[in-house]
Amino acid sequence: MSETLTGRDRAKADRRDALLSSAASLFAEHGFAGVSIDDLGSAAGISGPAVYRHFAGKQAVLAAILVDASAGLLSGGESVLASDHDAASTLAALVRFHVTFALGNADVILVQDRDMPSLADTDRHEVRSLQRRYVELWVGVLARLHPARSDAHLRIRAHAAFGLMNSTPHSARISGRLPAADVVRDALETMALAALTA
């Protein structure tokens, strides 16, 4: 059986991606409760009812945004660890990967921080499970750099670094101006590595 997508399948996948991207922007700007199905459709260039061809409802859209983001982080982190490097190089690569994600997904980060309680219990559990597995990737690398530290200490250190790197909804918009992406990237990577290796 061929795994090549047909033109129709590709168009459907592209429409889904466009819907999720516009939904993340709308949820970030107005909050989950402040966005209607019609708003979601309009932002993606379709009617409100057409959203139901892709998702069961607004809550399913939110779930897809957050599950996809968490699964993408875990998959990307696993790819970084699959490279056979020393712990310091692996940690630096994880930081680069996460900062790249944060810079490209500031709306998603904001949506997660604010609208996670709006998820159904099963979806929230899936997101949390994916995120815990992602954290444990970092803990494993940090344990190689700080063998005398407990896993609990290393988790705290990882979460603190995530807080710093996930500041992009705020750090990428300083006083109404948009700093150059490389300036934000360099600052976040430098500070995260300093915190993780101190």
Phi and psi in degrees as a GROMACS rama.xvg file:
@    title "Ramachandran Plot"
@    xaxis  label "Phi"
@    yaxis  label "Psi"
@TYPE xy
-75.1559  139.955  SER-2
-95.208  0.864841  GLU-3
-70.204  131.243  THR-4
-74.3461  139.829  LEU-5
-73.4541  167.407  THR-6
-59.1394  -38.1395  GLY-7
-67.765  -42.632  ARG-8
-62.9948  -41.2309  ASP-9
-64.4299  -41.7253  ARG-10
-62.9986  -40.1763  ALA-11
-65.6194  -41.7575  LYS-12
-65.2708  -40.4824  ALA-13
-64.3995  -39.5487  ASP-14
-64.7667  -41.0487  ARG-15
-61.3536  -46.1346  ARG-16
-61.7176  -41.4509  ASP-17
-64.0797  -40.0892  ALA-18
-61.841  -45.7439  LEU-19
-66.9185  -39.4256  LEU-20
-64.6382  -46.6769  SER-21
-68.8334  -35.0488  SER-22
-64.6984  -41.0242  ALA-23
-60.9087  -41.3224  ALA-24
-64.445  -44.4182  SER-25
-64.8471  -46.0341  LEU-26
-62.726  -38.0262  PHE-27
-65.1897  -38.081  ALA-28
-80.0314  -41.1368  GLU-29
-114.247  -9.40612  HIS-30
83.1225  153.127  GLY-31
-55.9624  -44.9351  PHE-32
-68.2864  -22.6907  ALA-33
-90.2383  6.72082  GLY-34
-120.582  133.666  VAL-35
-102.064  167.39  SER-36
-59.3218  -39.8202  ILE-37
-62.5892  -39.4127  ASP-38
-60.2173  -44.2376  ASP-39
-62.2267  -45.8792  LEU-40
-63.2766  -46.4275  GLY-41
-59.6492  -42.6328  SER-42
-65.5821  -27.0798  ALA-43
-96.7957  3.36646  ALA-44
80.257  23.9925  GLY-45
-132.409  173.022  ILE-46
-78.4061  160.659  SER-47
-56.0517  -50.0871  GLY-48
-60.594  -27.037  PRO-49
-66.8923  -19.8236  ALA-50
-58.8209  -33.9368  VAL-51
-69.0986  -10.8149  TYR-52
-72.4908  -19.4556  ARG-53
-111.782  -32.3407  HIS-54
-140.223  150.294  PHE-55
-68.9037  -21.0844  ALA-56
172.174  -174.415  GLY-57
-62.7625  -38.9637  LYS-58
-64.8352  -34.9003  GLN-59
-67.4865  -32.4789  ALA-60
-65.234  -47.22  VAL-61
-59.2083  -43.6785  LEU-62
-60.8396  -43.6127  ALA-63
-62.2986  -40.6597  ALA-64
-59.6169  -49.6618  ILE-65
-78.7766  -36.2129  LEU-66
-67.7683  -45.3468  VAL-67
-59.8194  -42.3057  ASP-68
-64.2637  -44.5349  ALA-69
-67.5683  -40.5115  SER-70
-65.9128  -37.451  ALA-71
-65.4809  -39.9222  GLY-72
-62.5354  -46.5582  LEU-73
-62.7136  -46.5868  LEU-74
-61.8976  -43.7671  SER-75
-65.2788  -41.1812  GLY-76
-62.9681  -40.5647  GLY-77
-64.0493  -36.8307  GLU-78
-65.0021  -40.0265  SER-79
-61.4922  -45.4659  VAL-80
-68.8146  -23.1796  LEU-81
-68.4161  -20.7927  ALA-82
-75.4587  135.437  SER-83
-87.2796  86.9448  ASP-84
-127.265  165.693  HIS-85
-69.0339  165.836  ASP-86
-59.7768  -41.5724  ALA-87
-64.2938  -43.5687  ALA-88
-66.9396  -38.4365  SER-89
-64.2413  -43.5713  THR-90
-61.5567  -44.1814  LEU-91
-60.9593  -39.2065  ALA-92
-68.3784  -38.0492  ALA-93
-62.4445  -42.7496  LEU-94
-62.5178  -45.9451  VAL-95
-59.3091  -44.5307  ARG-96
-60.5786  -47.0714  PHE-97
-68.0147  -40.0083  HIS-98
-64.1144  -39.9229  VAL-99
-59.9339  -44.9898  THR-100
-59.8068  -48.1339  PHE-101
-62.6142  -39.8496  ALA-102
-67.2937  -33.0269  LEU-103
-88.4313  -7.1702  GLY-104
-136.402  39.5535  ASN-105
-58.8193  -37.987  ALA-106
-64.6477  -41.966  ASP-107
-62.7894  -41.2876  VAL-108
-61.0687  -44.3262  ILE-109
-63.7537  -42.0139  LEU-110
-62.4506  -43.718  VAL-111
-62.8298  -45.4218  GLN-112
-59.6998  -36.7634  ASP-113
-98.3296  -36.3112  ARG-114
-110.923  6.10247  ASP-115
-53.5613  -39.0924  MET-116
-62.173  -17.2119  PRO-117
-80.9874  -7.70267  SER-118
-71.7456  150.964  LEU-119
-65.4334  154.278  ALA-120
-55.3318  -43.5879  ASP-121
-65.545  -38.1326  THR-122
-69.5915  -40.874  ASP-123
-62.1303  -40.4789  ARG-124
-62.7495  -40.9443  HIS-125
-64.3581  -44.1496  GLU-126
-61.5015  -47.2475  VAL-127
-62.6607  -38.905  ARG-128
-63.9043  -45.1902  SER-129
-61.8627  -41.2883  LEU-130
-67.7414  -38.3368  GLN-131
-62.6424  -40.5207  ARG-132
-64.8481  -37.0318  ARG-133
-64.6213  -45.0302  TYR-134
-58.5093  -41.7651  VAL-135
-65.0591  -27.663  GLU-136
-59.8007  -45.6811  LEU-137
-65.9658  -42.1357  TRP-138
-60.0873  -40.7405  VAL-139
-61.531  -41.0696  GLY-140
-70.0947  -43.6062  VAL-141
-63.3795  -32.5576  LEU-142
-64.8135  -29.9036  ALA-143
-71.9203  -28.6497  ARG-144
-87.4037  -30.4608  LEU-145
-128.175  67.4365  HIS-146
-63.2989  -20.306  PRO-147
-84.0141  -9.82715  ALA-148
-88.4444  147.281  ARG-149
-75.0421  159.063  SER-150
-60.3849  -35.9702  ASP-151
-61.4479  -43.5672  ALA-152
-62.1619  -43.065  HIS-153
-68.1482  -33.6551  LEU-154
-64.9739  -42.4956  ARG-155
-59.8804  -43.4885  ILE-156
-62.8536  -43.3625  ARG-157
-63.815  -46.1297  ALA-158
-63.2239  -36.9271  HIS-159
-63.8748  -40.9266  ALA-160
-66.7244  -37.9165  ALA-161
-61.0857  -42.4697  PHE-162
-57.9528  -40.5843  GLY-163
-67.6017  -50.1482  LEU-164
-68.0014  -31.0406  MET-165
-84.3416  12.8015  ASN-166
-79.0121  4.61169  SER-167
-56.7053  -32.0996  THR-168
-59.6224  -20.4193  PRO-169
-109.318  -47.2944  HIS-170
-68.9643  -24.3459  SER-171
-84.198  -2.46367  ALA-172
-134.299  84.1777  ARG-173
-98.5721  120.458  ILE-174
51.3076  38.1955  SER-175
78.5751  -4.17321  GLY-176
-102.549  155.128  ARG-177
-107.62  105.789  LEU-178
-66.8527  159.194  PRO-179
-58.8455  138.946  ALA-180
-57.7734  -35.9998  ALA-181
-69.4584  -27.7905  ASP-182
-68.4242  -46.8858  VAL-183
-63.4782  -46.8258  VAL-184
-57.41  -49.0711  ARG-185
-61.4334  -43.1242  ASP-186
-63.9441  -46.1152  ALA-187
-66.1275  -43.5754  LEU-188
-64.5318  -43.4839  GLU-189
-63.4698  -46.342  THR-190
-69.4808  -38.7045  MET-191
-63.9349  -45.5398  ALA-192
-63.772  -39.1784  LEU-193
-62.3566  -42.23  ALA-194
-67.6496  -38.4829  ALA-195
-75.9584  -27.8037  LEU-196
-102.919  -5.4144  THR-197
